C-alpha cells in the first residue's frame, strides 16, 4: 500500500464512521417510531376489544395514562401520511397500524443489515490500515 492508498483508506474509514453515525441516528428514530406505532396498535386493539361502558387506561405518553369509558362505536383518527389524518373504525385503525408496524420492522431490518455490512467493511479496512502501519514500522 503506497502513501496515496493509505491516505485514501483513512479517508474511507472516516467516511464509514460518519455514515455509520448517521445510520445509527436513523435507526434510533425508526426504533422510536416502531415503538410508538406498536403502542398505538395495542391501545386501539384494547379499546376495540373492550365492551361498552368498560373503563380502560389509555397511554398519553411519558409513562402517563388517563382513564376513559368505552363508547358503543369508538372511532380513531389515524395519520395516513403527509400530515393527513382520517377517521377509521377501530378494526381499520388496528389493521392500518399493524401494516405500519410491519413496514417499520422491515425498514429496521434493512437498516440493520446495511449497518452490519458497512461495519464489516470498515473493520476489514481498519485491519488492512493497521497491518500497513505495522509493516512500515518494521
N, CA, C and O atoms as CSV, one atom per row, in Angstrom:
chain,resi,resn,atom,element,x,y,z
A,1,UNK,N,N,0.865,-1.167,0.000
A,1,UNK,CA,C,0.000,0.000,0.000
A,1,UNK,C,C,0.914,1.233,0.000
A,1,UNK,O,O,1.731,1.407,0.905
A,2,UNK,N,N,0.770,2.079,-1.015
A,2,UNK,CA,C,1.585,3.299,-1.055
A,2,UNK,C,C,0.914,4.402,-0.226
A,2,UNK,O,O,-0.177,4.218,0.314
A,3,UNK,N,N,1.593,5.552,-0.142
A,3,UNK,CA,C,1.087,6.654,0.699
A,3,UNK,C,C,-0.285,7.137,0.253
A,3,UNK,O,O,-1.148,7.395,1.092
A,4,UNK,N,N,-0.502,7.262,-1.040
A,4,UNK,CA,C,-1.808,7.715,-1.551
A,4,UNK,C,C,-2.916,6.722,-1.189
A,4,UNK,O,O,-4.010,7.120,-0.789
A,5,UNK,N,N,-2.625,5.438,-1.331
A,5,UNK,CA,C,-3.616,4.417,-0.995
A,5,UNK,C,C,-3.923,4.425,0.504
A,5,UNK,O,O,-5.065,4.228,0.918
A,6,UNK,N,N,-2.890,4.656,1.299
A,6,UNK,CA,C,-3.081,4.724,2.743
A,6,UNK,C,C,-3.953,5.926,3.119
A,6,UNK,O,O,-4.859,5.805,3.943
A,7,UNK,N,N,-3.678,7.083,2.514
A,7,UNK,CA,C,-4.497,8.273,2.761
A,7,UNK,C,C,-5.947,8.035,2.332
A,7,UNK,O,O,-6.888,8.425,3.023
A,8,UNK,N,N,-6.100,7.393,1.187
A,8,UNK,CA,C,-7.457,7.088,0.695
A,8,UNK,C,C,-8.172,6.138,1.653
A,8,UNK,O,O,-9.359,6.307,1.929
A,9,UNK,N,N,-7.448,5.141,2.159
A,9,UNK,CA,C,-8.042,4.196,3.097
A,9,UNK,C,C,-8.474,4.912,4.375
A,9,UNK,O,O,-9.551,4.632,4.901
A,10,UNK,N,N,-7.659,5.822,4.877
A,10,UNK,CA,C,-8.010,6.580,6.080
A,10,UNK,C,C,-9.221,7.477,5.834
A,10,UNK,O,O,-10.094,7.598,6.694
A,11,UNK,N,N,-9.273,8.102,4.665
A,11,UNK,CA,C,-10.434,8.943,4.321
A,11,UNK,C,C,-11.700,8.084,4.223
A,11,UNK,O,O,-12.777,8.501,4.649
A,12,UNK,N,N,-11.559,6.897,3.666
A,12,UNK,CA,C,-12.703,5.993,3.555
A,12,UNK,C,C,-13.175,5.554,4.942
A,12,UNK,O,O,-14.377,5.463,5.193
A,13,UNK,N,N,-12.225,5.284,5.841
A,13,UNK,CA,C,-12.595,4.933,7.221
A,13,UNK,C,C,-13.371,6.066,7.891
A,13,UNK,O,O,-14.360,5.825,8.584
A,14,UNK,N,N,-12.920,7.297,7.682
A,14,UNK,CA,C,-13.638,8.447,8.237
A,14,UNK,C,C,-15.051,8.542,7.653
A,14,UNK,O,O,-16.008,8.823,8.375
A,15,UNK,N,N,-15.176,8.307,6.346
A,15,UNK,CA,C,-16.491,8.355,5.697
A,15,UNK,C,C,-17.404,7.258,6.253
A,15,UNK,O,O,-18.592,7.491,6.479
A,16,UNK,N,N,-16.846,6.060,6.473
A,16,UNK,CA,C,-17.632,4.980,7.077
A,16,UNK,C,C,-18.139,5.402,8.453
A,16,UNK,O,O,-19.298,5.159,8.787
A,17,UNK,N,N,-17.285,6.027,9.246
A,17,UNK,CA,C,-17.674,6.446,10.592
A,17,UNK,C,C,-18.826,7.448,10.534
A,17,UNK,O,O,-19.794,7.330,11.286
A,18,UNK,N,N,-18.721,8.429,9.645
A,18,UNK,CA,C,-19.778,9.434,9.506
A,18,UNK,C,C,-21.081,8.769,9.062
A,18,UNK,O,O,-22.149,9.068,9.595
A,19,UNK,N,N,-20.987,7.866,8.083
A,19,UNK,CA,C,-22.188,7.186,7.592
A,19,UNK,C,C,-22.798,6.296,8.670
A,19,UNK,O,O,-24.019,6.259,8.826
A,20,UNK,N,N,-21.960,5.581,9.413
A,20,UNK,CA,C,-22.480,4.726,10.480
A,20,UNK,C,C,-23.151,5.551,11.577
A,20,UNK,O,O,-24.174,5.141,12.125
A,21,UNK,N,N,-22.582,6.706,11.899
A,21,UNK,CA,C,-23.210,7.588,12.887
A,21,UNK,C,C,-24.589,8.044,12.401
A,21,UNK,O,O,-25.553,8.046,13.167
A,22,UNK,N,N,-24.676,8.428,11.136
A,22,UNK,CA,C,-25.956,8.869,10.571
A,22,UNK,C,C,-26.968,7.721,10.560
A,22,UNK,O,O,-28.140,7.916,10.879
A,23,UNK,N,N,-26.510,6.536,10.193
A,23,UNK,CA,C,-27.402,5.379,10.171
A,23,UNK,C,C,-27.854,5.004,11.580
A,23,UNK,O,O,-28.990,4.569,11.771
A,24,UNK,N,N,-26.982,5.169,12.558
A,24,UNK,CA,C,-27.351,4.892,13.947
A,24,UNK,C,C,-28.454,5.839,14.399
A,24,UNK,O,O,-29.414,5.416,15.043
A,25,UNK,N,N,-28.321,7.120,14.062
A,25,UNK,CA,C,-29.368,8.085,14.413
A,25,UNK,C,C,-30.683,7.739,13.723
A,25,UNK,O,O,-31.753,7.809,14.328
A,26,UNK,N,N,-30.590,7.368,12.458
A,26,UNK,CA,C,-31.792,6.987,11.707
A,26,UNK,C,C,-32.429,5.749,12.338
A,26,UNK,O,O,-33.653,5.657,12.437
A,27,UNK,N,N,-31.603,4.806,12.759
A,27,UNK,CA,C,-32.099,3.594,13.402
A,27,UNK,C,C,-32.821,3.923,14.705
A,27,UNK,O,O,-33.866,3.342,14.999
A,28,UNK,N,N,-32.274,4.847,15.485
A,28,UNK,CA,C,-32.914,5.238,16.743
A,28,UNK,C,C,-34.273,5.878,16.491
A,28,UNK,O,O,-35.232,5.616,17.217
A,29,UNK,N,N,-34.352,6.712,15.469
A,29,UNK,CA,C,-35.629,7.347,15.127
A,29,UNK,C,C,-36.640,6.302,14.672
A,29,UNK,O,O,-37.801,6.333,15.081
A,30,UNK,N,N,-36.194,5.371,13.819
A,30,UNK,CA,C,-37.087,4.305,13.366
A,30,UNK,C,C,-37.547,3.443,14.538
A,30,UNK,O,O,-38.710,3.043,14.593
A,31,UNK,N,N,-36.647,3.156,15.469
A,31,UNK,CA,C,-36.998,2.334,16.628
A,31,UNK,C,C,-38.045,3.037,17.478
A,31,UNK,O,O,-38.996,2.402,17.935
A,32,UNK,N,N,-37.886,4.342,17.697
A,32,UNK,CA,C,-38.882,5.093,18.475
A,32,UNK,C,C,-40.230,5.109,17.750
A,32,UNK,O,O,-41.278,4.965,18.380
A,33,UNK,N,N,-40.200,5.284,16.436
A,33,UNK,CA,C,-41.431,5.291,15.646
A,33,UNK,C,C,-42.102,3.928,15.710
A,33,UNK,O,O,-43.323,3.835,15.835
A,34,UNK,N,N,-41.300,2.865,15.625
A,34,UNK,CA,C,-41.811,1.496,15.727
A,34,UNK,C,C,-42.497,1.283,17.075
A,34,UNK,O,O,-43.601,0.741,17.135
A,35,UNK,N,N,-41.844,1.708,18.151
A,35,UNK,CA,C,-42.416,1.535,19.494
A,35,UNK,C,C,-43.710,2.323,19.645
A,35,UNK,O,O,-44.671,1.836,20.239
A,36,UNK,N,N,-43.735,3.537,19.108
A,36,UNK,CA,C,-44.942,4.364,19.169
A,36,UNK,C,C,-46.089,3.720,18.390
A,36,UNK,O,O,-47.224,3.684,18.865
A,37,UNK,N,N,-45.792,3.215,17.194
A,37,UNK,CA,C,-46.824,2.570,16.380
A,37,UNK,C,C,-47.330,1.299,17.047
A,37,UNK,O,O,-48.522,0.997,16.996
A,38,UNK,N,N,-46.433,0.562,17.664
A,38,UNK,CA,C,-46.834,-0.659,18.368
A,38,UNK,C,C,-47.749,-0.334,19.544
A,38,UNK,O,O,-48.763,-1.002,19.747
A,39,UNK,N,N,-47.391,0.696,20.323
A,39,UNK,CA,C,-48.247,1.108,21.448
A,39,UNK,C,C,-49.622,1.558,20.947
A,39,UNK,O,O,-50.645,1.220,21.541
A,40,UNK,N,N,-49.638,2.314,19.863
A,40,UNK,CA,C,-50.918,2.788,19.317
A,40,UNK,C,C,-51.780,1.613,18.878
A,40,UNK,O,O,-52.976,1.570,19.166
A,41,UNK,N,N,-51.171,0.663,18.184
A,41,UNK,CA,C,-51.913,-0.518,17.720
A,41,UNK,C,C,-52.477,-1.293,18.904
A,41,UNK,O,O,-53.643,-1.687,18.896
A,42,UNK,N,N,-51.647,-1.510,19.922
A,42,UNK,CA,C,-52.095,-2.264,21.100
A,42,UNK,C,C,-53.200,-1.524,21.849
A,42,UNK,O,O,-54.147,-2.149,22.326
A,43,UNK,N,N,-53.090,-0.211,21.957
A,43,UNK,CA,C,-54.110,0.577,22.652
A,43,UNK,C,C,-55.428,0.516,21.893
A,43,UNK,O,O,-56.482,0.304,22.493
A,44,UNK,N,N,-55.374,0.699,20.582
A,44,UNK,CA,C,-56.604,0.656,19.781
A,44,UNK,C,C,-57.226,-0.738,19.823
A,44,UNK,O,O,-58.450,-0.867,19.861
A,45,UNK,N,N,-56.396,-1.780,19.818
A,45,UNK,CA,C,-56.924,-3.140,19.899
A,45,UNK,C,C,-57.597,-3.370,21.248
A,45,UNK,O,O,-58.633,-4.031,21.317
A,46,UNK,N,N,-57.019,-2.830,22.322
A,46,UNK,CA,C,-57.622,-2.983,23.652
A,46,UNK,C,C,-58.966,-2.270,23.717
A,46,UNK,O,O,-59.914,-2.792,24.304
A,47,UNK,N,N,-59.059,-1.104,23.130
A,47,UNK,CA,C,-60.333,-0.363,23.119
A,47,UNK,C,C,-61.350,-1.107,22.267
A,47,UNK,O,O,-62.515,-1.240,22.644
A,48,UNK,N,N,-60.899,-1.590,21.117
A,48,UNK,CA,C,-61.795,-2.336,20.219
A,48,UNK,C,C,-62.369,-3.564,20.920
A,48,UNK,O,O,-63.541,-3.893,20.741
A,49,UNK,N,N,-61.541,-4.243,21.720
A,49,UNK,CA,C,-61.955,-5.490,22.352
A,49,UNK,C,C,-62.736,-5.276,23.656
A,49,UNK,O,O,-63.302,-6.224,24.202
A,50,UNK,N,N,-62.767,-4.040,24.152
A,50,UNK,CA,C,-63.499,-3.748,25.388
A,50,UNK,C,C,-64.996,-3.632,25.089
A,50,UNK,O,O,-65.415,-3.397,23.955
A,51,UNK,N,N,-65.768,-3.804,26.135
A,51,UNK,CA,C,-67.228,-3.676,26.000
A,51,UNK,C,C,-67.641,-2.236,26.295
A,51,UNK,O,O,-66.944,-1.502,26.995
A,52,UNK,N,N,-68.785,-1.856,25.747
A,52,UNK,CA,C,-69.311,-0.518,26.001
A,52,UNK,C,C,-69.447,-0.297,27.504
A,52,UNK,O,O,-69.990,-1.133,28.226
A,53,UNK,N,N,-68.939,0.855,27.959
A,53,UNK,CA,C,-69.014,1.208,29.367
A,53,UNK,C,C,-67.810,0.767,30.186
A,53,UNK,O,O,-67.628,1.229,31.312
A,54,UNK,N,N,-66.981,-0.125,29.636
A,54,UNK,CA,C,-65.769,-0.539,30.352
A,54,UNK,C,C,-64.858,0.665,30.557
A,54,UNK,O,O,-64.728,1.521,29.681
A,55,UNK,N,N,-64.228,0.717,31.735
A,55,UNK,CA,C,-63.214,1.739,31.984
A,55,UNK,C,C,-61.861,1.155,31.616
A,55,UNK,O,O,-61.514,0.048,32.028
A,56,UNK,N,N,-61.107,1.907,30.841
A,56,UNK,CA,C,-59.777,1.446,30.442
A,56,UNK,C,C,-58.768,2.572,30.653
A,56,UNK,O,O,-59.122,3.748,30.740
A,57,UNK,N,N,-57.516,2.175,30.730
A,57,UNK,CA,C,-56.429,3.138,30.864
A,57,UNK,C,C,-55.836,3.344,29.465
A,57,UNK,O,O,-55.497,2.385,28.773
A,58,UNK,N,N,-55.720,4.608,29.069
A,58,UNK,CA,C,-55.184,4.933,27.747
A,58,UNK,C,C,-53.865,5.675,27.926
A,58,UNK,O,O,-53.813,6.705,28.597
A,59,UNK,N,N,-52.776,5.138,27.312
A,59,UNK,CA,C,-51.493,5.834,27.422
A,59,UNK,C,C,-51.533,7.146,26.635
A,59,UNK,O,O,-52.038,7.203,25.515
A,60,UNK,N,N,-50.985,8.200,27.254
A,60,UNK,CA,C,-50.937,9.502,26.588
A,60,UNK,C,C,-49.494,9.972,26.394
A,60,UNK,O,O,-49.253,11.098,25.958
A,61,UNK,N,N,-48.537,9.099,26.722
A,61,UNK,CA,C,-47.124,9.418,26.557
A,61,UNK,C,C,-46.462,9.715,27.888
A,61,UNK,O,O,-47.130,9.960,28.892
A,62,UNK,N,N,-45.141,9.690,27.879
A,62,UNK,CA,C,-44.329,9.987,29.064
A,62,UNK,C,C,-44.736,9.128,30.257
A,62,UNK,O,O,-44.779,9.607,31.390
A,63,UNK,N,N,-45.036,7.849,29.993
A,63,UNK,CA,C,-45.449,6.898,31.032
A,63,UNK,C,C,-46.656,7.396,31.815
A,63,UNK,O,O,-46.763,7.150,33.017
A,64,UNK,N,N,-47.567,8.094,31.140
A,64,UNK,CA,C,-48.777,8.628,31.759
A,64,UNK,C,C,-50.005,8.037,31.071
A,64,UNK,O,O,-49.991,7.752,29.874
A,65,UNK,N,N,-51.067,7.859,31.857
A,65,UNK,CA,C,-52.290,7.249,31.359
A,65,UNK,C,C,-53.489,8.044,31.849
A,65,UNK,O,O,-53.425,8.727,32.871
A,66,UNK,N,N,-54.595,7.943,31.097
A,66,UNK,CA,C,-55.855,8.525,31.548
A,66,UNK,C,C,-56.902,7.417,31.551
A,66,UNK,O,O,-56.802,6.437,30.813
A,67,UNK,N,N,-57.892,7.598,32.388
A,67,UNK,CA,C,-58.987,6.649,32.443
A,67,UNK,C,C,-60.072,7.134,31.485
A,67,UNK,O,O,-60.382,8.325,31.433
A,68,UNK,N,N,-60.643,6.197,30.728
A,68,UNK,CA,C,-61.715,6.541,29.795
A,68,UNK,C,C,-62.728,5.409,29.770
A,68,UNK,O,O,-62.407,4.258,30.068
A,69,UNK,N,N,-63.971,5.761,29.404
A,69,UNK,CA,C,-65.008,4.751,29.237
A,69,UNK,C,C,-65.220,4.514,27.749
A,69,UNK,O,O,-65.222,5.444,26.943
A,70,UNK,N,N,-65.397,3.252,27.413
A,70,UNK,CA,C,-65.573,2.865,26.013
A,70,UNK,C,C,-67.003,3.181,25.595
A,70,UNK,O,O,-67.955,2.886,26.317
A,71,UNK,N,N,-67.140,3.792,24.405
A,71,UNK,CA,C,-68.466,4.100,23.858
A,71,UNK,C,C,-68.930,2.943,22.979
A,71,UNK,O,O,-68.205,1.968,22.779
A,72,UNK,N,N,-70.137,3.065,22.465
A,72,UNK,CA,C,-70.711,1.968,21.688
A,72,UNK,C,C,-69.945,1.696,20.392
A,72,UNK,O,O,-69.738,0.536,20.039
A,73,UNK,N,N,-69.533,2.717,19.694
A,73,UNK,CA,C,-68.783,2.519,18.453
A,73,UNK,C,C,-67.602,3.481,18.410
A,73,UNK,O,O,-67.640,4.495,17.712
A,74,UNK,N,N,-66.550,3.153,19.163
A,74,UNK,CA,C,-65.400,4.060,19.174
A,74,UNK,C,C,-64.740,4.143,17.799
A,74,UNK,O,O,-64.681,3.164,17.055
A,75,UNK,N,N,-64.262,5.306,17.494
A,75,UNK,CA,C,-63.552,5.561,16.234
A,75,UNK,C,C,-62.148,6.027,16.572
A,75,UNK,O,O,-61.842,6.350,17.720
A,76,UNK,N,N,-61.304,6.057,15.558
A,76,UNK,CA,C,-59.937,6.544,15.737
A,76,UNK,C,C,-59.610,7.511,14.599
A,76,UNK,O,O,-60.072,7.348,13.470
A,77,UNK,N,N,-58.821,8.497,14.918
A,77,UNK,CA,C,-58.268,9.387,13.900
A,77,UNK,C,C,-56.840,8.907,13.693
A,77,UNK,O,O,-56.041,8.888,14.629
A,78,UNK,N,N,-56.524,8.522,12.465
A,78,UNK,CA,C,-55.244,7.878,12.166
A,78,UNK,C,C,-54.497,8.683,11.111
A,78,UNK,O,O,-55.060,9.062,10.084
A,79,UNK,N,N,-53.222,8.937,11.383
A,79,UNK,CA,C,-52.370,9.592,10.393
A,79,UNK,C,C,-52.080,8.626,9.259
A,79,UNK,O,O,-51.665,7.489,9.486
A,80,UNK,N,N,-52.304,9.091,8.028
A,80,UNK,CA,C,-52.082,8.227,6.861
A,80,UNK,C,C,-50.914,8.717,6.007
A,80,UNK,O,O,-50.653,8.172,4.934
A,81,UNK,N,N,-50.217,9.736,6.480
A,81,UNK,CA,C,-49.050,10.237,5.757
A,81,UNK,C,C,-49.216,11.672,5.338
A,81,UNK,O,O,-50.334,12.168,5.196
A,82,UNK,N,N,-48.084,12.347,5.138
A,82,UNK,CA,C,-48.045,13.721,4.669
A,82,UNK,C,C,-48.944,14.643,5.498
A,82,UNK,O,O,-49.613,15.528,4.965
A,83,UNK,N,N,-48.941,14.413,6.818
A,83,UNK,CA,C,-49.716,15.227,7.772
A,83,UNK,C,C,-51.217,15.190,7.513
A,83,UNK,O,O,-51.932,16.151,7.797
A,84,UNK,N,N,-51.681,14.072,6.971
A,84,UNK,CA,C,-53.112,13.886,6.718
A,84,UNK,C,C,-53.614,12.788,7.648
A,84,UNK,O,O,-52.999,11.727,7.755
A,85,UNK,N,N,-54.732,13.046,8.318
A,85,UNK,CA,C,-55.346,12.074,9.211
A,85,UNK,C,C,-56.781,11.836,8.773
A,85,UNK,O,O,-57.453,12.738,8.273
A,86,UNK,N,N,-57.241,10.598,8.972
A,86,UNK,CA,C,-58.610,10.249,8.606
A,86,UNK,C,C,-59.253,9.464,9.746
A,86,UNK,O,O,-58.569,8.820,10.542
A,87,UNK,N,N,-60.575,9.531,9.805
A,87,UNK,CA,C,-61.306,8.756,10.794
A,87,UNK,C,C,-61.478,7.340,10.274
A,87,UNK,O,O,-61.802,7.126,9.106
A,88,UNK,N,N,-61.255,6.371,11.165
A,88,UNK,CA,C,-61.413,4.962,10.805
A,88,UNK,C,C,-62.113,4.239,11.940
A,88,UNK,O,O,-62.109,4.696,13.083
A,89,UNK,N,N,-62.714,3.105,11.610
A,89,UNK,CA,C,-63.207,2.236,12.677
A,89,UNK,C,C,-61.981,1.674,13.389
A,89,UNK,O,O,-60.870,1.720,12.860
A,90,UNK,N,N,-62.189,1.150,14.581
A,90,UNK,CA,C,-61.040,0.597,15.306
A,90,UNK,C,C,-60.451,-0.610,14.584
A,90,UNK,O,O,-59.237,-0.812,14.619
A,91,UNK,N,N,-61.290,-1.418,13.930
A,91,UNK,CA,C,-60.749,-2.537,13.147
A,91,UNK,C,C,-59.821,-2.018,12.046
A,91,UNK,O,O,-58.719,-2.532,11.854
A,92,UNK,N,N,-60.285,-0.994,11.328
A,92,UNK,CA,C,-59.466,-0.408,10.257
A,92,UNK,C,C,-58.199,0.232,10.812
A,92,UNK,O,O,-57.123,0.112,10.226
A,93,UNK,N,N,-58.337,0.909,11.943
A,93,UNK,CA,C,-57.193,1.582,12.552
A,93,UNK,C,C,-56.146,0.579,13.018
A,93,UNK,O,O,-54.951,0.779,12.801
A,94,UNK,N,N,-56.593,-0.500,13.658
A,94,UNK,CA,C,-55.660,-1.533,14.113
A,94,UNK,C,C,-54.956,-2.157,12.917
A,94,UNK,O,O,-53.747,-2.385,12.950
A,95,UNK,N,N,-55.708,-2.431,11.872
A,95,UNK,CA,C,-55.121,-3.005,10.652
A,95,UNK,C,C,-54.092,-2.037,10.045
A,95,UNK,O,O,-53.011,-2.450,9.627
A,96,UNK,N,N,-54.440,-0.766,10.003
A,96,UNK,CA,C,-53.530,0.245,9.462
A,96,UNK,C,C,-52.239,0.311,10.287
A,96,UNK,O,O,-51.141,0.352,9.731
A,97,UNK,N,N,-52.382,0.322,11.613
A,97,UNK,CA,C,-51.205,0.388,12.476
A,97,UNK,C,C,-50.384,-0.890,12.371
A,97,UNK,O,O,-49.155,-0.834,12.423
A,98,UNK,N,N,-51.031,-2.028,12.225
A,98,UNK,CA,C,-50.302,-3.290,12.061
A,98,UNK,C,C,-49.474,-3.247,10.777
A,98,UNK,O,O,-48.342,-3.729,10.738
A,99,UNK,N,N,-50.052,-2.667,9.739
A,99,UNK,CA,C,-49.318,-2.507,8.479
A,99,UNK,C,C,-48.117,-1.582,8.674
A,99,UNK,O,O,-47.032,-1.852,8.159
A,100,UNK,N,N,-48.313,-0.491,9.416
A,100,UNK,CA,C,-47.206,0.426,9.708
A,100,UNK,C,C,-46.104,-0.279,10.485
A,100,UNK,O,O,-44.921,-0.108,10.189
A,101,UNK,N,N,-46.491,-1.071,11.476
A,101,UNK,CA,C,-45.510,-1.797,12.287
A,101,UNK,C,C,-44.710,-2.759,11.404
A,101,UNK,O,O,-43.495,-2.883,11.556
A,102,UNK,N,N,-45.391,-3.433,10.488
A,102,UNK,CA,C,-44.707,-4.353,9.570
A,102,UNK,C,C,-43.704,-3.603,8.695
A,102,UNK,O,O,-42.570,-4.048,8.517
A,103,UNK,N,N,-44.133,-2.457,8.149
A,103,UNK,CA,C,-43.226,-1.654,7.314
A,103,UNK,C,C,-42.023,-1.165,8.111
A,103,UNK,O,O,-40.895,-1.180,7.618
A,104,UNK,N,N,-42.267,-0.735,9.334
A,104,UNK,CA,C,-41.167,-0.256,10.186
A,104,UNK,C,C,-40.218,-1.394,10.547
A,104,UNK,O,O,-39.004,-1.199,10.608
A,105,UNK,N,N,-40.764,-2.569,10.785
A,105,UNK,CA,C,-39.929,-3.739,11.085
A,105,UNK,C,C,-39.013,-4.047,9.908
A,105,UNK,O,O,-37.822,-4.301,10.085
A,106,UNK,N,N,-39.578,-4.023,8.708
A,106,UNK,CA,C,-38.783,-4.289,7.507
A,106,UNK,C,C,-37.719,-3.217,7.301
A,106,UNK,O,O,-36.584,-3.530,6.940
A,107,UNK,N,N,-38.077,-1.959,7.527
A,107,UNK,CA,C,-37.115,-0.865,7.368
A,107,UNK,C,C,-35.985,-0.985,8.386
A,107,UNK,O,O,-34.820,-0.763,8.055
A,108,UNK,N,N,-36.326,-1.335,9.618
A,108,UNK,CA,C,-35.301,-1.520,10.648
A,108,UNK,C,C,-34.363,-2.666,10.287
A,108,UNK,O,O,-33.152,-2.571,10.488
A,109,UNK,N,N,-34.924,-3.752,9.754
A,109,UNK,CA,C,-34.092,-4.897,9.361
A,109,UNK,C,C,-33.134,-4.510,8.241
A,109,UNK,O,O,-31.950,-4.843,8.294
A,110,UNK,N,N,-33.635,-3.815,7.235
A,110,UNK,CA,C,-32.775,-3.383,6.125
A,110,UNK,C,C,-31.685,-2.444,6.628
A,110,UNK,O,O,-30.524,-2.560,6.236
A,111,UNK,N,N,-32.061,-1.527,7.485
A,111,UNK,CA,C,-31.092,-0.576,8.028
A,111,UNK,C,C,-30.036,-1.300,8.856
A,111,UNK,O,O,-28.848,-0.997,8.752
A,112,UNK,N,N,-30.461,-2.242,9.665
A,112,UNK,CA,C,-29.523,-3.019,10.482
A,112,UNK,C,C,-28.584,-3.821,9.592
A,112,UNK,O,O,-27.383,-3.881,9.855
A,113,UNK,N,N,-29.114,-4.432,8.549
A,113,UNK,CA,C,-28.268,-5.191,7.622
A,113,UNK,C,C,-27.238,-4.281,6.950
A,113,UNK,O,O,-26.071,-4.647,6.819
A,114,UNK,N,N,-27.673,-3.104,6.529
A,114,UNK,CA,C,-26.761,-2.142,5.909
A,114,UNK,C,C,-25.668,-1.723,6.886
A,114,UNK,O,O,-24.498,-1.625,6.517
A,115,UNK,N,N,-26.056,-1.479,8.126
A,115,UNK,CA,C,-25.084,-1.081,9.141
A,115,UNK,C,C,-24.076,-2.198,9.404
A,115,UNK,O,O,-22.885,-1.935,9.570
A,116,UNK,N,N,-24.548,-3.441,9.441
A,116,UNK,CA,C,-23.644,-4.570,9.654
A,116,UNK,C,C,-22.647,-4.699,8.512
A,116,UNK,O,O,-21.457,-4.919,8.739
A,117,UNK,N,N,-23.136,-4.560,7.286
A,117,UNK,CA,C,-22.253,-4.644,6.117
A,117,UNK,C,C,-21.210,-3.526,6.148
A,117,UNK,O,O,-20.025,-3.765,5.913
A,118,UNK,N,N,-21.656,-2.316,6.437
A,118,UNK,CA,C,-20.741,-1.183,6.478
A,118,UNK,C,C,-19.730,-1.339,7.606
A,118,UNK,O,O,-18.551,-1.025,7.439
A,119,UNK,N,N,-20.194,-1.821,8.749
A,119,UNK,CA,C,-19.296,-2.032,9.884
A,119,UNK,C,C,-18.245,-3.089,9.538
A,119,UNK,O,O,-17.070,-2.927,9.869
A,120,UNK,N,N,-18.659,-4.159,8.881
A,120,UNK,CA,C,-17.707,-5.211,8.486
A,120,UNK,C,C,-16.675,-4.656,7.504
A,120,UNK,O,O,-15.484,-4.947,7.622
A,121,UNK,N,N,-17.127,-3.863,6.542
A,121,UNK,CA,C,-16.200,-3.269,5.571
A,121,UNK,C,C,-15.224,-2.335,6.289
A,121,UNK,O,O,-14.031,-2.328,5.983
A,122,UNK,N,N,-15.724,-1.555,7.234
A,122,UNK,CA,C,-14.865,-0.636,7.978
A,122,UNK,C,C,-13.844,-1.405,8.816
A,122,UNK,O,O,-12.677,-1.021,8.891
A,123,UNK,N,N,-14.285,-2.476,9.434
A,123,UNK,CA,C,-13.355,-3.290,10.240
A,123,UNK,C,C,-12.262,-3.899,9.365
A,123,UNK,O,O,-11.085,-3.887,9.726
A,124,UNK,N,N,-12.662,-4.428,8.216
A,124,UNK,CA,C,-11.677,-5.021,7.297
A,124,UNK,C,C,-10.668,-3.976,6.847
A,124,UNK,O,O,-9.466,-4.239,6.808
A,125,UNK,N,N,-11.153,-2.806,6.512
A,125,UNK,CA,C,-10.268,-1.735,6.072
A,125,UNK,C,C,-9.361,-1.281,7.218
A,125,UNK,O,O,-8.182,-1.001,7.002
A,126,UNK,N,N,-9.905,-1.208,8.426
A,126,UNK,CA,C,-9.105,-0.813,9.590
A,126,UNK,C,C,-7.993,-1.826,9.847
A,126,UNK,O,O,-6.879,-1.443,10.203
A,127,UNK,N,N,-8.282,-3.101,9.671
A,127,UNK,CA,C,-7.258,-4.143,9.830
A,127,UNK,C,C,-6.165,-3.964,8.787
A,127,UNK,O,O,-4.979,-4.063,9.102
A,128,UNK,N,N,-6.563,-3.699,7.544
A,128,UNK,CA,C,-5.577,-3.503,6.475
A,128,UNK,C,C,-4.701,-2.286,6.766
A,128,UNK,O,O,-3.488,-2.332,6.560
A,129,UNK,N,N,-5.303,-1.206,7.241
A,129,UNK,CA,C,-4.535,0.003,7.572
A,129,UNK,C,C,-3.584,-0.286,8.727
A,129,UNK,O,O,-2.421,0.116,8.693
A,130,UNK,N,N,-4.073,-0.976,9.739
A,130,UNK,CA,C,-3.225,-1.318,10.891
A,130,UNK,C,C,-2.054,-2.197,10.458
A,130,UNK,O,O,-0.925,-2.002,10.909
A,131,UNK,N,N,-2.320,-3.142,9.603
A,131,UNK,CA,C,-1.245,-4.009,9.100
A,131,UNK,C,C,-0.215,-3.199,8.314
A,131,UNK,O,O,0.988,-3.447,8.405
A,132,UNK,N,N,-0.699,-2.240,7.551
A,132,UNK,CA,C,0.215,-1.387,6.786
A,132,UNK,C,C,1.084,-0.565,7.732
A,132,UNK,O,O,2.289,-0.438,7.513
A,133,UNK,N,N,0.487,-0.009,8.774
A,133,UNK,CA,C,1.268,0.742,9.756
A,133,UNK,C,C,2.330,-0.144,10.408
A,133,UNK,O,O,3.478,0.268,10.577
A,134,UNK,N,N,1.934,-1.357,10.769
A,134,UNK,CA,C,2.883,-2.287,11.383
A,134,UNK,C,C,4.005,-2.643,10.412
A,134,UNK,O,O,5.167,-2.735,10.808
A,135,UNK,N,N,3.661,-2.842,9.155
A,135,UNK,CA,C,4.664,-3.177,8.135
A,135,UNK,C,C,5.655,-2.033,8.000
A,135,UNK,O,O,6.857,-2.257,7.858
A,136,UNK,N,N,5.149,-0.806,8.045
A,136,UNK,CA,C,6.030,0.360,7.874
A,136,UNK,C,C,6.934,0.584,9.090
A,136,UNK,O,O,8.002,1.182,8.963
A,137,UNK,N,N,6.522,0.118,10.240
A,137,UNK,CA,C,7.341,0.305,11.443
A,137,UNK,C,C,8.476,-0.691,11.524
A,137,UNK,O,O,9.411,-0.500,12.302
A,138,UNK,N,N,8.414,-1.738,10.746
A,138,UNK,CA,C,9.472,-2.769,10.785
A,138,UNK,C,C,10.700,-2.384,10.011
A,138,UNK,O,O,11.662,-3.150,9.958
